[in-house]
C-alpha cells in the first residue's frame, strides 16, 4: 500500500487548486449540525499542511520530531505561498473530509471562519503554555472565547532601509511617510542612489494588498472594522487618506509600477538585489537579506525600523500577522497532532526557529533572550511593532471581506476609480457581509 502522506510541492498544490477551484467558494456559512466528538487517543503518522516554506528550516524541525517519534512521523505537505490559494486548498480538503490533513498551518484571520464551520477541533487550553505567549497572538486562535488554534509564529511588519545610503546623506530612519519621500529624493540625488526605486511593499491583488491597505489606513489614524467586528469603517476621512496615499505614491513614482505585481517574495528580491531604498515586509526577510553567500546584495548594508505614520496619523501601525496551528476536524491521529503542536510551539523549537529564520516568535521571552538579541538586535523594534499591531477584520465571512477590499483597492491603484468612490462602494459591500 502506498503511503497516504505524500509531500506536495507548490506546483502540485497549485494544480490541485486549479482542479478543485470550481468546488470552492469564498462564501461559507456555519454548519448546522455539530461535529463528532474528537478522539485524542488516536496516535500514529500525521501530515502537517502549510504554505510554502521560504526559510528552508521547517523540514529540519520535522526531522527532529521524527527522530524522537519514529512511530508517529510527520510528513510535510507544502501548499502555494499565496495565503488565498492555501485557504482554497484547505476548503476543498474540508469539503471532502480529507483525513490526510491533520495539523494545519493557518493564517491567524481564518480562525473564526474555520471554527464557526466546525472544520477545526476545539483544543484544551491547559494542554499548551499559553501564558508564556504574547497575548495578542493567543487571541487570534480563539473563537467565542474557546481555543481552536495555537500560535507558532506571530508577525509585525518592519520597514527595511538601506542604512548605508541614509548614512551617506546624514538621514535618520523616517518616522513618517513624508520623511521617507524626502529621504528618497536626497538618496537618489547621489551617485550611489541614482536609478534606485524608493519604496516597495505588497500590492498585488491578493491577501498582502489587504494587509498593506490596512496599514495605510491605520497609519492615517483609522481602521477597517470596529473592534467588535460588526461595523465597517472604510468610508471615512482616515481610510480615504490611506488609499489616497497609496494611489499618489504610485503616481509620483515613490512606489514603482512594477510593485503592483509584487507579493512578499518579489518585494524581498527587489530589496535584496539592491533596487530599493525602503521596503515594507515581515521579519523573516532579515535573515535572508543578511546572507553572505552572494544571494543578497545588501548584507551588512541595511537595518529595520517601525512602519512610519501617514499624514493624519500619530504613529505607524502594523497589521498583525502570523501563523497558527490547528487540528482538522477530519484528520486522523489527533493525539499525535496535539503533541506535535506542543513541540512546534515549545520554547526550544521557537528559539531555534527564531535564530535560524528571524521569524517572529509567539513566546514573549524570545524578545529578551540574550542569545537571540545578540544575533538579532532588531528584536526590541519588532516587539514595539507587535504591541501596536492591529488584526485584520475578525469576521466569519473573512474570505468575502478580503476579496471585496482587494477589488476596491486594486481598482483605485489601477486608476479605474477615485479613492473616495472606491471606498464608498466598499462600505456598502462590507455592510452587507458583516451585518
N, C-alpha and C positions, 0 to 999 in steps of 0.2 A: 504494500500500500504506500502511495506517495505521501510525503509529509504535507499536511494541510497548511502549515505555517510557512508560506513562501515569502521571500523578500521581494517586495515590489519596488522597482526603481521609479524615478519621476516619470520617465517616458511611458512605462506600463500603466502607471496610475493615471496619467493623462488620457491614455487610450481608454481605460476603464471609464473615466469621466465622460468621454465622448459617447461611449456605448450606452451609458446609463442616464445621460442628461435628460432624456425625454421623460424618464420616470421620476426625476427630481423636480422640486419646485421650491421657490423661495418662501412660498406660503406654507405655514404649518399651524395646526391647531391642536391643543392638548387632547390626548386620548381620553375617551370616556370611561374605559374600563381600567381597573387597577392592575399593576404588574404582579407577576407571580413572586412570592417571597424569595429573596436572594439566598442562595445556598453558599455560604462562605466556607464550607467544609471541603469543597472540591479543590483538588490540587493537581498540578501537572503542568506541562508545557503551555505557554501562552504567547500571544503576539502583542507587540507594542506598536500601535498605529499612530504615526506622527508625520508632520510636514517634513520636507527635505531638510536633512541636517547639513547646513552650510559650514559648520565648525569642524567637522571631521572627528568629533570627540565622542559622539553618542554611542557608537558601536563599542568603543573602549569601555564605557560604563556598563554596557550589556555583557561584555566579555568577563568583567569582574563578577557580576551577578551569576553568570552561567558557570564560572569556575567554582563558585561557592555552592551552587544549587544545580548539580548535574542532572537531577531528575525533574527539574522544573525550569528548564531553559526558556529564555525569552528570545523570540525572533523579531527583528526589526522590520516593519512594513513602512516604507517611506512613501509619502504622498507628494504631490507637487508642492512647490514652495509658495504658491498663492493660497492665502487663507480662504478665499472664496471657493477655490477648487477643492481644498481639503474638506471644507464643510459639506460640499455637494457629494463627495465620495462617501463621507460618513453617513449622510442622509440616506443614500442608497443602501448602505450596509444595515441601517436601522430598519428600512422598509422591507428588506429581505430577511431580517432577523439573523444576520450572519454571525454564527458562533465563533468564527475565527478572529473576530475583532474583540480583543479582551480589554486591554488598557489603551485609553485614547488620550493623545496629547491635544488638548482643546484650547482654542482661543478663549481668553477669560470672559468674553462677552457672550459666549454660547451657552453659559450655564443655565440661564432662565429658560431658554428655548428647549434645550435638551432635557432638563429636569421636568418642565411642565408637560412635555410629551411622553414622559416616562421611558426615555431612551437610555438614561444613565441611572445607576444604582445609588440610592441614599447610603451614605457612609457614616460610620460611628466616629464622632469627633475624638473620642477617648483613644482611638487607635493611632492618632497622629499627634506630633508635637506642635500643635497649632500655636501655643503660647510663645514659642520661640520664633515665630514667623511674623513678618510685617503685617499688621492688622488690615491695611487696605487690600493686600494680596489675598489674605484669608477670606475676606468678604466676597471676593469675586467668585469663590467656589460655593457660595450659598444661594439657595432659592427658598424663599419664605422661611428664613431662619433655620433651614436644615442644610447639612453639608452634603454636597454631591461631587465635589472635586477638590483636590489639594494642590496648592501652588508649588511648582518645582522651580520656575523662574518667574521673576516679575520684570517689568521693563519701564524705564523712564527715558524719554528722548534726551539726547545731548546735541549740542552744537559743536561740531568738529571744525577746527580752524587751523590754517597754516600759520603756526607761531613764528616761523622764520620770516614770512612775508610781513606779518604785523609788526614784528620787531624792527624790520628794515625801515618802516615808516613811522616808528615810535607810537604805534597804536596799541591800546589795551583791548581785551576781548569786549565785544559790544554787549550792552545790556538792553538795547532797543534795536528794532529793525531799521530805524532811521540811521543810527550809528553804523550798523552793518553796511548800509549802502554807501555811506560816506567813506568808510574804510576801504571798501572795494574800489571806489574811484581813486583813492590815494595809491593803493597797491597796483592797480592796472596802469597807472602813470609811470611806474618804474620799469626798468628793462626786464627784471626777472618776473614781473607781473603781467607783462604785455601778452595779450592773447588769452588770458585766463578768463573763465566764467566766474561769476560772483557766488551764487548760492544754488544749492541743489537739495531737493527733497524727493518725496514720492508722490507723483501727480498723475500716474496712470489711472485709468478708470477701474479701480479695484479697492480693496479694503484700506490700503495705505492712503488713498485720497480722502476717505472719511476721517482718518487719523490726522492728516495734515490740515484739513479744513477745521476740525475740532480745535486743534492747537492755535490756528489763526483766530478763531472766534474767542477762545479762552484768553489768548494774549491781548485781545481787544476789550476784555472785561465781560464777555458774555458766556453763554453756554447753549448747547443744542437742545437739551431737555431739562426740565426741572429735576431736583434731587429725588422726587418721588417717582419719577419716570412716567408721569401721567399728563404732562403738558409740553408740547413742542414750543421752542423759543427761538426759532430761526428768523422770524420776521421782526427783527429788532435792529436798532442802530448799530449795536456791537457786532452782530452777525454780518450785517451788511459791510461794516468797516473791514472785518476779517476777509471776506470774499473779495472786496474791492482791492485790498492789498495784494492778494494773490493775482488777480487779473492785471493790476497795474505793474506788478513785478515781472510778469511775462512780457507785457507790452513795452516796458522800458529797458528790458534786457538784463535786469537783475537775476532773473531765472532764465536759463537758456531754453529755447523752444523744445530742444530735444528732451528736456526733463518731463514733458507731458507724456512720455512713454516710459518713464523710469519707475521701477519698484525699488525695494531696498538694495538688491544686488547691483542694479545698474548705477544707482547713485553712489554706492560704495566704490565700484570700479572706477567711476569718473574721478572721485576724490583721490583714490589710491594711485591713479595714473598721473596725478598732478594737474588736473584740468580745472579744479575748483578751489576757490579761496575758503568758502564756508560750505558745510553740509549738515543737514539735519538727519540723524539716524540713531539707531539703537546701540547699546553698549558693546554688543558682540563685535562691532566693527573695530574697536580699539586694538584687540589682539591681532586681527587680520592686517590692519594698516601698519602695525608695528613690526611685521615680519621683515627680516633682513635677508631673505632668500632670493630677492630680486622681484618678488611679486608686488611689492609696494614701492612706489617712488617717493613716498612721503615719510618713511620710517625715520623717527627722530626729529621730524620737522613740524609735527602737529601737536595740538593739545585740545582739550574739550572744556566747555563751559555750559551753563544753563541756556535753555532756549530763550531768546530775547523777547521782550514785550513788543506789542504793536501799538501804533497810535491809539490812544484811548484807554490803554491798559496800564496797570501799575507794575505788573510782573509777567514774565513769560510763563506759559502753562504747558506742561507735557501731557499728552494722552497717556493714561495708564495702560501699559501693555503687559504682556506676559503669557505664560502657558501653564495650564492646569492639567492634572492627571485625573481622569475619571474612569470608572469601570462600566463598560457597556452592559446594559440590562440583559443582552442576549449572548454575551461572551461566556465561554466555559472557564472552569477553574478559577472562580472568583477569590478563593482563599489565597492562591498564589498571587493573583492580581493585587490584592490589598498589601501583601508583604512586599511585592515589587515596588509599589508606590511608596511604602515606608523607606525602602532602600534608596529610591531616586530622590526622596526629599530629606534624607538624613543629613546631618551636619558634615559628615565625612565626604559624601558624594557632592554636596553643594560646594564645599571648599575646593575640592579637586576640580570641579567643573568651572568655577569662577577663575581659578588660576590658569586653567587650560584654554578657556574661551572668552573670558571677560564678560560673560553673560551675567545679568543682574540676578543675584540670588534672592530667594524669598525669605531667607533667615536674617534677622536683624543683626546677629553677631558677626556676620560676614563683613559688614561695613566698618567694623572697628578691629577686625582680626589683624594683628601686626604683620603676620606672614603675607597676608593678601595686600594690605595697604602699602607695604614696602614695594611690592611689584606693580600694583595698580593704584597710583597715587591720586587718581581721579575719583575714588570711591566716595569721599565726602560730597563732591559735586553731584554725583549720581544720587546719593541719599537725599540731598536737597531737592533734586528734581522729582524724586518719588514722593516726597512729603506733600507737594502741591499738585501732584498729578491727578487728572480727572478721568474717570472711566467713560467710555463711550456709552450711549444711551442704554440703560439696563431695562430692556423691554422684551416680552416674549416673541414678538414678531420682528426680532432684530434683523433677520435676513432681508425682509422687505424694507425696513427703515434704512439700512445702509445702502441698498440699491437706489432708493429714492434720493438719498443725499448725493451719491456718486453721479446720478443722472443730472441733477440740477447744477452741481458744482462744475462738472466737466463741461456741461453746455456753456456755462459762463466763461470758463477758461478758453473755450474754443471761439468765443465771441458770438455765440448764437443768441444769447440773451444778456441783458444788463443784470448786474448782481441783484438789484432790488426786485426786479421782476422774477428772477430765478428763485429767490428766497420766498417771495410771496406765494408762488406756486408750490414750493416745497412745504411751506407751513400748512397749506391745505391738505397735501398728501399725508404729512405726518399726523395731523389732527385725526384723520380717518384711521390710520394704522395704530395709533397709540390709545385712543379712547377705549 
